[in-house]
């Protein structure tokens, strides 16, 4: 699995299995595994896994839950927990548990903002790839 941005992926020619294996064989930690494994001649699958949120997570007659409301890239490691929390909160809204749609939406968007700030702090702490576009893009300028 490789985490990067689509435009950066195209720039290193990672759209073929041959190139994926060749680059993996040049790494410090997994080169032996990459060299020994027999890969199927199937091109790598590219999947969007970035951070995004709706402008509003709920309204009259609807509410978005989990990644439909706000998603975080996998490096943040918060997606499953946040999805479960938003599901529980959505149930409270639907069952009349005292949470209003506006409060639900605000809570979802605030949690997403907190996750972005946390992600940024992690990316500022990481110094090995400080010049990398991938890591630099995930740093908030105010950090």
Number of C-alpha atoms within 10 A of each C-alpha: 7 10 15 15 17 12 9 12 14 10 10 11 13 20 15 14 17 16 15 18 17 15 15 18 17 13 11 8 10 11 15 13 11 18 14 9 9 9 12 8 9 9 14 16 9 15 9 10 14 13 17 15 16 16 11 17 22 21 13 7 6 10 17 19 22 18 17 13 21 24 22 21 17 13 13 16 12 15 19 14 11 21 19 13 15 23 15 13 18 23 14 15 17 15 10 10 11 10 15 16 20 14 14 22 22 16 15 27 19 12 14 22 14 12 21 20 17 15 21 22 15 16 21 17 11 11 11 8 12 13 9 10 12 16 18 15 12 17 19 15 8 6 8
